[in-house]
């Protein structure tokens, strides 16, 4: 395998760059395996990516692979855990958002990064549609955490916070779906449509009688 050139994985939407040299700089074999799996699962899908391919690119022996991950399923769950942690790290840097507007601005910026071609959790849920499947359940858990996060940020508003948070999450998911559909050719918006939804919730509050 030539390590001097980047490998590109064609998704049909955009190309996802996997840099073997950068991966091979990682001294820890577990991290190499996870880094390769992360790129392939996100760009090509879980079902389409075999463990032999991951081992080949990561340049690890089968025994090494199974020492770190007892099965492909264990690797997929580790990938989802990493994606979840990366998401929260990304929107919490350099410090946690002070309010809803700042959080939505960060989410919009993240959604428009060149390497983003959709939500990894929605993508895996579509591959494994049974809600009882461990991968699908992990995707639901991730989505529920976002609703909890948005609900907390909506605390200053006198509205149905949980319902509003779910509506805003639908906007976030819609924006990421547009990225999956159009790739980098279109800038997706989260802040302005979310604020419009919030105004709707505020205006629909029952008015107290005088």
C-alpha positions in Angstrom: 0.0 0.0 0.0 1.4 3.4 -1.0 1.4 5.8 1.9 2.6 8.9 0.0 -0.8 9.7 -1.3 -4.2 10.4 0.3 -6.9 7.9 -0.4 -10.3 9.2 -1.3 -13.6 7.4 -0.6 -16.3 8.4 -2.9 -19.7 8.7 -1.2 -21.7 9.8 -4.1 -22.1 13.2 -2.4 -18.6 14.3 -1.6 -15.2 12.8 -1.2 -14.1 11.9 2.3 -10.3 12.2 2.8 -8.5 9.4 4.6 -4.8 10.2 5.0 -3.0 6.9 5.6 0.3 8.6 6.6 -1.5 10.6 9.3 -3.2 7.4 10.5 0.1 5.5 10.5 1.7 8.2 12.7 -0.5 7.0 15.5 1.6 4.6 17.5 -1.3 2.9 19.3 -2.8 0.1 17.2 -6.2 0.5 18.7 -6.3 4.2 17.8 -5.2 3.3 14.2 -8.0 0.8 13.8 -10.5 3.2 15.2 -9.3 6.1 13.0 -9.5 4.0 9.8 -12.9 2.6 10.8 -14.2 6.1 11.6 -13.4 7.3 8.1 -14.7 4.2 6.3 -17.9 3.8 8.3 -18.8 7.5 7.8 -18.0 7.6 4.1 -18.9 4.2 2.9 -21.3 2.8 5.5 -21.0 0.1 8.1 -22.4 -2.8 6.1 -20.1 -2.0 3.1 -17.0 -1.9 5.2 -15.4 -5.3 6.2 -12.9 -5.8 8.9 -10.3 -7.1 6.5 -10.3 -3.8 4.7 -9.9 -1.9 8.0 -7.0 -4.2 9.1 -5.3 -3.7 5.7 -5.4 0.1 5.8 -4.5 0.2 9.5 -1.8 -2.4 8.9 -2.6 -4.5 11.8 -2.8 -8.3 12.1 -6.1 -10.1 12.7 -4.9 -11.1 16.2 -4.2 -7.4 17.0 -7.6 -6.3 15.8 -9.4 -8.8 17.9 -7.3 -8.1 20.9 -8.7 -4.6 20.9 -12.2 -5.3 19.5 -13.9 -8.6 20.1 -16.1 -8.2 17.0 -17.0 -5.8 14.3 -20.1 -4.8 16.4 -17.8 -3.8 19.2 -15.8 -1.6 16.8 -19.0 0.0 15.5 -20.1 0.9 19.0 -16.6 2.3 19.7 -16.9 4.4 16.5 -20.3 5.7 17.6 -19.0 6.5 21.1 -16.1 8.5 19.5 -18.5 10.3 17.2 -20.7 11.3 20.1 -17.7 12.5 22.1 -16.3 14.5 19.1 -19.7 16.1 18.7 -19.9 17.4 22.3 -16.2 18.4 22.2 -16.8 20.4 19.0 -19.7 22.4 20.3 -18.2 23.0 23.7 -15.0 24.6 22.6 -13.3 26.7 23.7 -16.0 27.0 26.5 -19.6 25.8 26.7 -22.1 28.0 24.9 -23.6 30.7 27.1 -27.0 30.6 25.5 -29.2 29.0 22.8 -28.1 31.4 20.1 -24.4 30.7 20.6 -25.1 27.0 20.7 -27.0 27.1 17.4 -24.4 29.3 15.8 -21.8 26.7 16.7 -24.0 23.9 15.4 -24.4 25.7 12.1 -20.7 26.3 11.7 -20.1 22.6 12.4 -22.7 21.4 9.9 -21.0 23.5 7.2 -17.5 22.1 7.7 -16.2 20.7 4.4 -15.8 17.2 5.8 -19.4 16.9 7.1 -21.6 14.9 4.8 -24.5 14.2 7.1 -25.1 13.0 10.6 -23.3 9.7 11.4 -26.0 8.7 13.7 -28.8 9.2 11.2 -26.8 7.4 8.6 -26.3 4.4 10.8 -29.9 4.4 11.9 -30.9 4.2 8.2 -28.6 1.2 7.8 -30.0 -0.5 10.9 -33.7 0.6 11.0 -34.8 -1.7 13.8 -35.1 0.6 16.9 -34.1 -2.4 19.1 -30.7 -2.8 17.3 -27.8 -1.7 19.5 -26.5 0.7 16.8 -30.0 2.2 16.3 -30.4 2.5 20.0 -27.1 4.3 20.3 -28.3 6.8 17.7 -31.5 7.4 19.6 -29.5 8.0 22.8 -27.4 10.6 21.0 -30.4 12.4 19.7 -32.0 12.4 23.1 -28.9 13.9 24.6 -29.2 16.8 22.1 -32.8 17.3 23.1 -31.8 17.4 26.8 -29.0 19.9 25.9 -31.4 22.2 24.0 -34.1 21.9 26.7 -31.6 23.2 29.3 -30.7 26.1 27.0 -34.4 27.0 26.6 -34.8 27.4 30.4 -35.2 31.2 30.2 -38.2 30.9 27.8 -41.7 30.4 29.1 -42.7 27.8 26.6 -43.0 24.0 26.3 -39.2 23.6 26.4 -39.1 19.9 25.5 -41.4 20.3 22.5 -39.4 23.3 21.3 -36.1 21.4 21.7 -37.5 18.5 19.7 -38.6 21.0 16.9 -35.1 22.6 16.9 -33.5 19.2 16.7 -35.6 18.5 13.6 -34.1 21.6 12.0 -30.6 20.4 12.9 -31.3 17.0 11.4 -32.8 18.6 8.3 -29.7 20.7 7.8 -27.5 17.6 8.0 -29.7 15.8 5.6 -29.3 18.6 3.1 -25.5 18.2 3.5 -25.9 14.6 2.7 -28.0 15.4 -0.3 -26.1 18.4 -1.8 -22.6 18.0 -0.2 -20.6 21.2 -0.1 -22.5 22.9 -2.8 -25.0 24.5 -0.5 -24.7 26.3 2.8 -27.2 25.0 5.3 -28.9 27.2 7.9 -29.8 26.2 11.5 -29.8 29.5 13.5 -32.4 31.5 11.6 -35.0 28.7 11.1 -34.6 27.6 14.7 -35.2 31.2 15.9 -38.3 31.3 13.7 -39.6 28.1 15.3 -38.9 29.6 18.7 -40.9 32.7 17.9 -43.8 30.4 16.9 -43.7 28.7 20.3 -43.6 32.0 22.0 -46.5 33.5 20.1 -48.6 30.4 20.6 -48.5 30.5 24.4 -51.9 30.8 26.0 -52.5 34.4 27.0 -53.4 34.9 30.6 -56.7 36.7 31.2 -56.5 40.1 32.7 
